[in-house]
Amino acid sequence: MAKEVMINGDKSAQLIALENGLQRYQAEHPLKTSAVKMSEVEDIALRMQKKRENRIPITFAVRKRFLEKCREIASQRNHKTRIHLEDLLRFRDELREEVQSPRSQVASFFEIFGFPNESEMLLSVLEKGVERVTSEIKHNYFYYQDFSFYYTRIISWWPWLRNPFAKYLLTVLAYYFFTPVFFCWIVDDEKVCPNIPERGPYAGWLTAMYFASATLSTVGYGDVSVIDANLEQPRWHVLMGILYMILSMAVLVTAISAVVSSTGNPLDRMHDWAMDHFVRSVDKEKFLYQLIHRTYMVKFSIIAVEFLALNLIGVLLARIFVRLSEEETQQWTWMTTFYWAVQTTTTIGYGDLDMPFDMRWVQIIFLVFSTYFVGDSLGRLGSLSREIGAVRRQYAWDRREVSEGLIIDMQAEEHDDKIDQYEFALASLLVLQKVTYDDIKPIMDKFRVLAGNNDYISIEDQALDQSNRTNSMNCDASDGELYALYE
């Protein structure tokens, strides 16, 4: 019994000693910075990411005014890309007086509808600049070009163009309303804009908008067309049809680009959730083929869910108009309705079905979503091979252990048989193909320019270099260099 107590006591002492040693190791570990409990690499990455995520939204005119005014002040002080804190405060105080002055009724009216007050925008930029200089910068200088890059982002002056999806909808709506104006008034094409008294006074406009949706979605049922094979067509009508098709493709590319660039897309969120839940967060001990199968399953499952949901909506809407139609040739069965929905969703459009005229109201909207579905599906299938390659590389990287091969692959030129956190981070990004040599080369070229003859960049050397500059900076501070920061 006494022996057992001694053994347990020894184990407790060993555990306490191990815990104390671990605490000392964590406190003194070189990967721990003095400010936060993370590595220097993680700290840098997190700080840079936070800067980019919390940027101040400003218009192009605000950034242009900000940069040009700062450059004017810098030139007066014989500097290039920085101004002194006193000049920044003076600029801010002048702008504050401008903001506090009475505003016109027209400007106040525009602000009600979401148009920005650009003076207030610029004042918020300067306030942030003053805060950064007083809290972070040692030499009381404001580096305005760096600040513009890290702390501001461009938004549209027009409120309805700031959201990519709203921009997509506005582009499509403008195209839809342009089509009846073009074919009913300008070209006066009776095939695209027919006069059908029994269908009401707006039958021509409805047909033209339906033609726009069929053209934009690339379905092309063939029931409405510019050319009639049995009739002689004026050549200029044919030319107008050609130009309209080219315009339709330009609108389609613009609209899809706006959707792709949008953030917060519900389909993308669903895809990311499925990939995180079924692929990225699974047991690391699973075999590679299992992860690849899961990736295929997630991709095709999402496409299948989108396809079935869209077709179900199309079938239900089509059944309503089929039931309301009094013509025998338009009394489709459920299977025929599903056949129509599939060929519409896939933008095939054989044109072998006789559709009710009033169903064109639904087609105008439904074809927009079917076009988006095809673009989204093709995008996911196109990225499938890249994602499979990423899964393979991640699988191999997760299983790497400390070995001579790992040291040789990742260590720098000194070959000291050690890998620091910077070497490991960069080499891992290269192995995972997150970056390539072509990405690294221009970055290091820029480093050589900034570092000069040193192997590091020093704030003291940079401050001295700025102080020795004169007004002869025509080539160094050209308009092209300044305007390059506007994007």
C-alpha positions, 0 to 999 in steps of 0.5 A: 500500500505504501509502495502504491502511494509512493508510485502515485506520488512520483507520477503526480510530481512528474505530471506537475513538473511536465506541466510547469515545463510546458508552461515555460516552453509556451511562454518562451517559445519563439513562435509566441509574440509578446503581444498575442499568443500566436506566431509572428506569421499568424499575427501578420496575416491576421493584421493584414486581413483585418485591415482589408476587411475593415476598409472605409467605403469611398467613391472614386471622386473622394479617393481622387481628391484625397490623393491629389491633395495629399500629393500637393501637400507632400510636394510643398514639403519636399516629400514624395508619399508622406505628409506630416501629422500637422499638415494632416490635422490642418487638412482635416480641420479645413474639411471639418469646417466644410462638412459643418457648413449648411448643405443645399436642399438638392444635396440633402434630397440626394442623400435621402435616396442613398447618394453619399455625402462625399465631404463626410466620406473624406472626413472619415478617411482623414479621421482614421488617418489621424488615429493611425498616425497618433497610435501606430506611427513613430515619426508623426508622418502619414503615408497616404498611398499606403493608407489608401490601399489598406484602409479604403475601398471604392464603391459606386456613387449610384446606390443601386450599383453597389450590390453586384446582384442588384447590378445584375438585375438592373442590367437584365431589366434594362435589356428587357425594356430596351428590346420592345422599344427597339423592335416595336418603335425603332425597327417596327418588326411585326414578327418580334412585336406582332399586333394581336388584338385578341391578346390585348394592346400589350401583346407586342411588348410581351412578345418582344420581352419574351423574345429578349428572355429567350435570346438572353438565355440562349434557349431560342425556341424558334416560335419568335424570330427576326427572319421568316424563311417564307418571306423576303426580309429587308437587309437592314432588318437582318443586320439589326437582328445580328447586332441585337444578338451580339448585344445580348451576349454582351449583356449576358456576360456582364450579368453573369460576371456581376453574379459571380463577383457577388459575395454572400451568394446563398448557393455559394454558402451552401456549397462552402457549408457542404464542403466544410462538413463533408470533406474538409472537416472529416477524419484525417485518417480517411483514405484519399479516395474517400475524400475524392468521392466525397468531393464528387458527391458534394458537387453533383448533389448541389447541382442535382438539388438546384436542378430539381428545385428549379424544375419543380418550380417550372412544372408547377407554374407551367401546369397553371397556364396549361390548365387555363388554356382552352386549346387542345394542343396546349393540354400537356400531361405532367410528363410533357410539362416536365419535358418542357421544364428540363429543356428550358432549365438546360437552355436547350429549347427544341421548340417542339411544344406549343405553349400558351401565349400567357405563359410568356409572362412566366418565361420572362422570369423563369429563363433568367433563373435557368440561365443562372443555373446553367452558368452556376453548374458549368462553373462548379463542374469547371472547378471540379478538377482544380478542387480534386487537385487541391484535395490531393495536395492537402491530403499529402501535406497533412501527412508529412512528418519531420524528415530529412526530405522535408528539411531539404525541401523547405530550408533556405540557402544557408542549409542549417538543417533548420526550418523557421516559421517563415520558411515553413509558411512560404514553402507550404503555400508553394507545395499547396499551389496557393502561390507560385514562383511567378507570384513571388518573383515580383514581390521580391523585386519590390523588396529589393527596390525598397531595401536597397543595399540591405537585406531588410527594410528599415523605417529609419532609412526610409525616413532619411530617404524621404527627408532628402528628397526634393521637388524634382520628382516629376518622374517618380510621382507622375499622374500615372503612379498616383492614378494607379491606386484608384482601382 
